[in-house]
Amino acid sequence: MSNLKRKRLGLDYKSNKPQRLIVFSLKDFDINQGESFEEWEKEQILSNVLTRLRQISSFSIEEAMSKQMINKYDSFPVKSDFFYPKHIRESVNWASIRIKGKERIIGYIEDNIFYLVFLDKDHRFWITEKKHT
């Protein structure tokens, strides 16, 4: 029973001190923007997503950010092809997970939970100017 309780809390007791491991939630996934899971499956990207999430889930938020697996943003971008979802409160900490190439998972972080909100195949959430072109 105690092993089940540790897994549910996302705790890692391999080290001398407990760590809150990152967990993922799909409760705020926005089906009106970005791509669907079905689209990513057709383009053979979805298995890369699951592999990446499995890799990241063995770390805490801080570790995943220090390893540059998760990039945290200060706010929702001004220059974006996405609009702020009405079902998400204004003060969340937006972040992205790079899958490969341009593909990103966009979401926000609270405590040790990464809430997946958008699938962004073409890196259109945070649009930046091209350098050296």
C-alpha positions as CSV (number, residue, x, y, z in Angstrom):
1,M,0.0,0.0,0.0
2,S,2.8,2.5,0.8
3,N,4.3,2.0,-2.7
4,L,1.0,2.9,-4.3
5,K,0.7,5.9,-2.1
6,R,4.3,7.1,-3.2
7,K,3.4,6.7,-6.8
8,R,0.2,8.6,-6.5
9,L,2.0,11.5,-4.9
10,G,4.8,11.4,-7.4
11,L,7.5,10.8,-4.8
12,D,10.9,9.3,-5.5
13,Y,12.6,7.6,-2.6
14,K,15.7,6.4,-4.6
15,S,17.7,9.3,-3.2
16,N,18.1,10.0,0.5
17,K,15.4,12.7,0.4
18,P,11.9,12.5,-1.1
19,Q,11.4,14.4,-4.4
20,R,8.1,15.4,-6.0
21,L,8.3,14.0,-9.4
22,I,6.5,15.6,-12.3
23,V,3.1,14.3,-13.3
24,F,1.0,15.1,-16.3
25,S,-2.7,16.1,-16.6
26,L,-4.9,16.3,-19.7
27,K,-7.9,17.9,-17.9
28,D,-7.3,21.3,-19.6
29,F,-6.5,20.0,-23.0
30,D,-7.9,22.5,-25.6
31,I,-9.5,20.7,-28.6
32,N,-10.2,24.0,-30.4
33,Q,-6.5,25.0,-31.0
34,G,-3.4,23.3,-32.2
35,E,-3.6,19.7,-33.3
36,S,-5.5,16.7,-31.9
37,F,-3.9,13.5,-30.7
38,E,-5.4,11.8,-33.7
39,E,-3.6,14.1,-36.1
40,W,-0.3,13.5,-34.3
41,E,-0.9,9.8,-34.4
42,K,-1.5,10.0,-38.2
43,E,1.8,11.9,-38.6
44,Q,3.5,9.3,-36.4
45,I,4.4,11.9,-33.7
46,L,2.3,10.6,-30.9
47,S,4.6,7.8,-29.9
48,N,7.4,10.4,-29.6
49,V,5.2,12.3,-27.2
50,L,4.7,9.3,-25.0
51,T,8.4,8.4,-25.0
52,R,9.3,12.0,-24.1
53,L,6.7,12.1,-21.3
54,R,8.0,8.9,-19.9
55,Q,11.6,10.3,-19.9
56,I,10.5,13.5,-18.2
57,S,8.3,11.7,-15.6
58,S,11.4,10.5,-13.7
59,F,12.4,14.0,-12.8
60,S,11.1,16.8,-10.7
61,I,10.0,20.0,-12.4
62,E,13.2,21.7,-11.4
63,E,15.4,18.9,-12.7
64,A,13.4,18.8,-16.0
65,M,13.9,22.5,-16.5
66,S,17.6,22.4,-15.6
67,K,18.0,19.6,-18.2
68,Q,16.1,21.9,-20.7
69,M,13.4,19.3,-21.1
70,I,10.8,21.9,-20.1
71,N,11.0,25.6,-20.9
72,K,9.1,27.9,-18.6
73,Y,7.6,31.2,-19.9
74,D,6.9,34.3,-17.8
75,S,3.5,34.7,-19.4
76,F,1.3,33.8,-22.4
77,P,3.1,35.1,-25.5
78,V,1.9,38.3,-27.2
79,K,3.0,37.1,-30.6
80,S,1.2,33.7,-31.0
81,D,-1.1,31.8,-33.3
82,F,-2.9,30.6,-30.1
83,F,-5.4,32.6,-28.0
84,Y,-5.6,32.4,-24.2
85,P,-8.2,29.6,-23.3
86,K,-11.1,30.9,-21.3
87,H,-11.1,27.8,-19.1
88,I,-7.7,28.5,-17.7
89,R,-7.1,31.2,-15.1
90,E,-4.9,34.1,-15.9
91,S,-2.0,33.6,-13.5
92,V,-0.6,30.2,-14.6
93,N,3.0,29.5,-15.4
94,W,3.1,28.6,-19.1
95,A,5.7,26.1,-20.3
96,S,6.6,23.9,-23.3
97,I,8.1,20.5,-23.8
98,R,10.1,20.0,-27.0
99,I,9.3,16.6,-28.6
100,K,11.6,16.8,-31.7
101,G,12.2,19.4,-34.4
102,K,9.4,22.0,-34.2
103,E,6.9,19.9,-32.3
104,R,6.0,21.1,-28.8
105,I,3.5,20.3,-26.1
106,I,2.3,23.6,-24.5
107,G,0.9,23.7,-21.1
108,Y,1.3,25.2,-17.6
109,I,2.8,24.1,-14.4
110,E,1.3,24.1,-10.9
111,D,3.2,22.4,-8.0
112,N,4.6,19.2,-9.6
113,I,1.9,18.9,-12.3
114,F,2.3,19.8,-16.0
115,Y,-1.1,20.4,-17.5
116,L,-1.1,19.7,-21.2
117,V,-3.1,22.4,-23.1
118,F,-2.0,22.4,-26.7
119,L,-0.2,20.3,-29.3
120,D,1.9,22.6,-31.4
121,K,3.3,20.8,-34.4
122,D,4.8,23.9,-36.1
123,H,6.1,25.9,-33.1
124,R,3.4,28.6,-33.4
125,F,2.7,29.1,-29.7
126,W,5.7,31.3,-29.1
127,I,6.6,32.9,-32.4
128,T,10.1,34.4,-32.6
129,E,12.0,36.3,-35.3
130,K,14.4,34.2,-37.3
131,K,18.0,35.0,-36.6
132,H,20.7,35.3,-39.2
133,T,18.4,35.0,-42.3
